[in-house]
Amino acid sequence: MSLGDLFTLQGTLFAMILVGMFLRKRGIIDESGKKCLTDLCVNVIIPCSIVKSCLVAFDPGLIRTGGLLLAVGFALQLLCVVLNKFLYNRYGEQQKKVLQYCTLVSNGGFLGNPVAEGVYGDMGLLYASLFLIPMRVVMWSMGTSYFVAGDTDKKKVIKNVLTHPCLVAVYIGLFLMFTQIPLPGVVEKAVRSIGGCNSAITMFLVGTILAEVKLRDLVDGTALVYSVLRLGILPLIAWGVSLAVGMEPVATGVAVLMTGMPAGATAAIFAARYNSDAPFAARCVVLSTLFSMLTIPLWCWVVG
C-alpha cells in the first residue's frame, strides 16, 4: 500500500468519524443509541469481522506468527504495568487512575481493527485480533482494578476474559481455520456481510465520542504528554521488540499499529462510573484520537 493509499484510508475513516459526530450533534444518535451501538459493535459486528478474517486457507506458519504476536503483546502489557508503577505518581489520584488505565488499554478494538484490515486485509485483522488478546485480559483485570477499590472478584475477571465476545470469535475463527470446516453458505454470507460493517459502525461510534467534547476543552498539557507516550513511544518500543524476536513484516506492522492506537474509549466510561476524573479521561481519549489521525499513517510508512 502506497503512502497515498494510506492517507486515502485514513481520510475515509475520518470521514466516517465526521458522520458519527454529525449524527450525535443532531441527536439522531442519543446517549441510549450510543450505548446500543457500542453493544452492537462489541457483541455482533466486531466478532463477525474476526470470524470473517479467519475464513482463509490454513498456513502452518500462522502458528509461529500467532505465538510471537501473543508473546509480544503480553510483554508490552507487562511493560505498561511496570511503567504505571512510577510514571504517574506526581499526578492527583483521580488523574493517575485514568492515565494508568489509558496506558494499558488502547482503542485497538474499535479503531485498530478497521485500520489493520484496511492496510493488511483479512490477515491483518486476524493478527490484530490475536495481538489484542493480552490487552483484553489486562483490561478486565489490572485495568478495572485501578478504578475499583479493593480486590476484584477473580472468578468474575476470569469469566469476563474467557467469555468476551471478541475472544469467543477468536476461538471459533481459529477452529474454522485449523479444521477448514466450511460454514453453510447462508451463514458464511451473513457473517461476511455483518463483519463488513465493522469499519463504518465503529468509526461512527468514535465520532459520537468526539462530538461530546468541546474543542476549547481539549487543551490539556497532561493529556498531550500522555498522547506522546501512547502514540509515539509505546509503538516505537513495539517495533523494536518485534524486530528483535524476528516477526514477519505484516505481524510487525500490526503490532506497531495496535500499540500506537489512541486511548480506549472505555476510560471515560469507567471514570464516570467509578467517580474518577471523567472530563480528563474524555480529553485523553479525544486528544489522542485526533493526533492518531496523523501518527497512524506515519507509523504505516515507517514500518513499510
C-alpha positions in Angstrom: 0.0 0.0 0.0 1.5 3.4 -1.0 1.6 6.4 1.2 -1.2 8.0 -0.9 -3.4 4.9 -0.3 -2.7 5.2 3.5 -3.9 8.8 3.6 -6.9 7.8 1.5 -7.7 5.1 4.0 -7.2 7.5 6.9 -9.3 10.1 5.2 -12.1 7.6 4.6 -12.1 6.6 8.3 -12.0 10.3 9.4 -15.0 11.0 7.1 -16.9 8.2 8.8 -15.9 9.7 12.2 -17.4 13.1 11.0 -20.6 11.3 10.1 -20.7 9.9 13.6 -20.2 13.4 15.1 -22.9 14.8 12.9 -25.4 12.1 13.9 -24.6 12.8 17.6 -24.8 16.5 17.3 -28.2 16.3 15.6 -29.5 13.9 18.2 -30.0 11.1 15.7 -27.8 9.0 18.0 -28.6 9.9 21.6 -26.9 8.5 24.7 -29.0 5.4 24.7 -28.4 5.0 21.0 -24.6 5.2 21.6 -24.8 2.5 24.2 -26.8 0.4 21.8 -24.2 1.0 19.1 -21.4 0.1 21.5 -23.1 -3.2 22.5 -23.8 -4.0 18.8 -20.2 -3.5 17.9 -18.7 -5.5 20.8 -21.2 -8.3 20.7 -22.0 -8.8 17.0 -20.1 -6.7 14.4 -16.5 -7.0 15.6 -16.9 -10.7 16.4 -18.3 -11.4 12.9 -15.4 -9.4 11.4 -12.9 -11.6 13.4 -14.5 -14.8 12.2 -14.6 -13.4 8.7 -10.8 -12.8 8.9 -10.3 -16.5 9.8 -12.1 -17.8 6.7 -8.8 -18.3 4.8 -6.7 -21.3 3.8 -4.6 -22.6 6.8 -0.9 -21.8 6.8 1.3 -23.6 9.3 3.4 -20.5 9.6 0.4 -18.8 11.3 1.1 -20.9 14.4 4.6 -19.4 14.9 3.5 -15.9 14.0 0.4 -16.1 16.3 2.6 -17.3 19.1 5.0 -14.5 18.7 2.2 -11.9 18.5 0.8 -13.2 21.8 4.2 -13.2 23.4 5.0 -9.6 22.3 1.5 -8.5 23.3 1.9 -9.9 26.8 5.4 -8.4 27.1 4.2 -5.0 26.2 1.3 -5.2 28.6 3.8 -6.2 31.4 5.9 -3.2 30.4 2.9 -0.9 30.7 2.1 -2.3 34.2 5.7 -1.6 35.3 5.5 2.0 33.8 2.3 2.6 35.7 4.1 1.9 39.0 6.1 5.1 38.8 5.3 7.1 35.8 2.2 9.0 37.1 2.9 9.2 40.9 3.2 13.1 40.7 -0.4 13.4 39.5 -3.5 13.5 41.6 -5.2 10.2 42.5 -8.1 10.8 40.1 -6.0 11.6 37.1 -3.5 8.9 38.0 -6.1 6.2 37.7 -7.2 7.5 34.3 -3.6 7.7 33.0 -2.7 4.2 34.2 -5.8 2.7 32.6 -5.2 4.6 29.3 -1.6 3.4 29.2 -2.8 -0.2 29.5 -5.9 -0.1 27.3 -5.9 1.3 23.8 -8.8 1.8 21.3 -7.4 -1.1 19.3 -10.7 -2.9 19.3 -12.7 -0.1 17.7 -10.2 1.9 15.7 -7.4 -0.6 15.4 -9.4 -3.4 13.7 -10.6 -1.3 10.7 -7.1 0.1 10.2 -5.4 -3.3 10.3 -8.0 -4.7 7.9 -7.7 -1.7 5.6 -3.9 -1.8 5.5 -3.2 -5.6 5.6 -6.6 -7.1 4.6 -8.1 -10.1 6.4 -4.7 -11.4 7.6 -4.1 -8.1 9.3 -7.5 -8.3 11.0 -6.7 -11.8 12.2 -3.3 -10.8 13.5 -4.8 -7.8 15.2 -7.4 -10.0 16.9 -4.6 -12.2 18.3 -2.4 -9.3 19.4 -5.3 -7.7 21.3 -5.9 -10.8 23.5 -3.3 -9.8 26.1 -4.8 -6.3 26.3 -8.3 -7.7 26.8 -7.0 -9.9 29.6 -5.3 -7.0 31.3 -8.3 -4.7 30.7 -10.7 -6.8 32.7 -8.2 -7.5 35.5 -5.5 -4.9 36.2 -7.3 -2.2 34.2 -10.5 -2.3 36.2 -8.6 -2.6 39.5 -7.3 1.0 39.0 -10.9 2.3 39.4 -12.4 -0.3 41.7 -11.2 -0.1 45.3 -10.2 -3.3 47.0 -9.6 -6.7 45.5 -11.5 -7.6 42.4 -13.5 -10.8 42.1 -11.0 -13.2 40.4 -13.8 -15.6 39.2 -15.6 -12.7 37.6 -12.5 -11.4 36.0 -11.7 -14.9 34.5 -15.3 -15.2 33.3 -15.2 -11.7 31.7 -12.0 -12.5 29.9 -12.8 -16.0 28.7 -16.4 -15.2 27.6 -15.7 -11.8 26.0 -17.5 -11.9 22.6 -14.3 -10.9 20.7 -12.3 -13.7 22.3 -15.1 -16.2 21.6 -15.0 -15.1 18.0 -11.2 -15.8 18.0 -11.8 -19.3 19.4 -14.5 -20.0 16.7 -12.4 -18.4 13.9 -9.2 -20.3 14.7 -11.2 -23.6 15.0 -12.7 -23.0 11.5 -9.3 -22.0 10.1 -7.4 -25.0 11.5 -10.1 -27.6 10.7 -11.0 -26.0 7.3 -14.6 -26.9 8.0 -16.8 -24.8 5.7 -19.7 -22.8 7.1 -23.1 -23.2 5.4 -23.4 -20.8 2.6 -26.1 -18.7 4.2 -24.2 -18.5 7.5 -20.9 -17.5 5.8 -22.6 -14.8 3.7 -24.3 -13.4 6.8 -21.0 -13.4 8.8 -19.1 -11.7 5.9 -21.9 -9.1 5.4 -22.1 -8.2 9.1 -18.3 -8.2 9.5 -18.1 -5.9 6.5 -20.0 -3.2 8.6 -17.1 -3.1 11.0 -15.2 0.0 9.7 -18.3 2.2 9.3 -20.1 1.4 12.5 -17.0 1.6 14.7 -16.0 4.9 13.2 -19.5 6.3 13.8 -19.1 5.3 17.4 -15.7 7.1 17.7 -17.4 10.1 16.2 -20.1 10.1 18.8 -17.4 10.2 21.5 -15.5 13.1 19.8 -18.8 15.1 19.5 -19.2 15.3 23.2 -16.0 17.2 23.9 -15.7 20.9 23.0 -12.6 21.9 21.2 -11.6 24.6 23.7 -11.6 21.9 26.4 -9.1 19.7 24.6 -6.1 21.9 25.5 -4.5 19.9 28.4 -0.8 19.5 28.9 -1.0 16.2 30.7 -3.2 14.7 28.0 -0.8 15.9 25.4 2.2 14.3 27.2 0.2 11.1 27.5 -0.6 11.2 23.8 3.2 11.3 23.0 3.7 8.2 25.1 0.6 6.4 23.7 1.1 7.3 20.0 4.9 7.6 19.8 7.0 5.9 22.5 5.0 2.7 23.0 4.7 1.8 19.3 8.4 2.5 18.9 9.1 0.0 21.7 6.7 -2.5 20.0 8.6 -2.0 16.7 12.0 -2.7 18.4 10.6 -5.8 20.3 9.0 -7.2 17.1 12.2 -6.8 15.1 14.2 -8.4 18.0 12.1 -11.6 18.0 12.1 -11.8 14.2 8.4 -11.4 13.4 7.5 -11.3 9.8 6.6 -7.8 8.3 2.8 -8.0 8.4 2.8 -9.1 12.0 5.3 -6.5 12.9 3.2 -3.8 11.3 0.1 -5.0 13.1 1.9 -5.0 16.5 3.2 -1.4 15.9 -0.2 -0.1 14.7 -2.2 -1.8 17.5 0.2 -0.5 20.1 0.0 3.0 18.6 -3.7 3.3 18.9 -5.2 6.1 21.0 -6.6 5.7 24.5 -9.5 3.3 24.9 -12.9 4.9 24.9 -13.8 2.8 28.0 -11.5 5.0 30.0 -14.2 7.8 30.1 -16.9 5.2 30.8 -15.1 3.7 33.8 -14.0 7.1 35.1 -17.6 8.3 35.1 -18.9 5.1 36.6 -16.4 5.0 39.5 -16.3 8.7 40.3 -12.9 9.4 38.8 -12.0 12.4 36.6 -14.3 11.7 33.7 -13.7 15.0 31.8 -10.0 14.4 32.0 -10.5 10.9 30.7 -12.5 12.2 27.8 -9.8 14.7 26.9 -7.2 11.9 26.9 -9.4 9.8 24.6 -10.3 12.6 22.2 -6.9 14.3 22.0 -5.1 11.0 21.4 -7.7 10.0 18.8 -7.3 13.3 16.9 -3.5 13.0 16.9 -3.7 9.4 15.8 -5.2 10.6 12.5 -1.6 11.8 11.8 0.5 9.2 13.6 -1.2 6.1 12.2 -0.3 6.9 8.6 3.2 7.9 9.8 3.7 4.5 11.5 2.4 2.7 8.5 5.0 4.4 6.4 7.8 3.8 8.9 7.2 0.1 9.2 6.7 -0.2 5.5 
